[in-house]
Amino acid sequence: MEDKITHSEVFGFAKKVDYSSDGIVSKRIIQKSVGNITLFAFDKGQELSEHSAPFDALIQVLEGSAQILINRNPYEVPAGQSIIMPANIPHAVKATSKFKMLLTMIKE
């Protein structure tokens, strides 16, 4: 796996992050004052506990599947599907299988 992503490079996100046994791996792809794009790999059963953010966040599931809770409502999101978590609403992420996702947060 290549660690570094450079501009003007054709690549697949899923190949840019590896799973860690019983863990969550994150890799910041772009960090700007207007928002961030972060790549994640979750081992099965791992989760991000309930929290909220002051801006909208888009999850794109690249591999596997996840349960996304938004305002305590569960949504099953398989590979190839996406969901938007609205600003200031509690949300959580749980890996129902090993999964990789791309998280895009846009600040106002």
C-alpha positions, 0 to 999 in steps of 0.5 A: 500500500502506498502511504502518500497521495499526491495531486494529479495521481489516479488512485482508489481510496480503498487501497490507501488505508489498511485495516488494523486488528481491533482498531480504527485507522484514519488518514487525512486526505485533504485538510483546509479551512473550509473542510476536511476529507478523511479516509477510515478503515474500521475492524468489525465491531469498532465504533465512533461513539455518539457525538455531533459536529457543527457542520454537515458530514458525508459518509461514502462506504467504500468496502464492507458495511456500517450502521450509522446512527443519526439522532438515534435512528439506525441506517445500514449503509453498504459499500457503494452507498452514502449518507449525510449526517446533518450539522448539530445532530448526534450521530455515531458509526459502528462497523457491522463488518470490516469497512472502509469509508470516506468522510467529507466535512464541509464547514460553513 
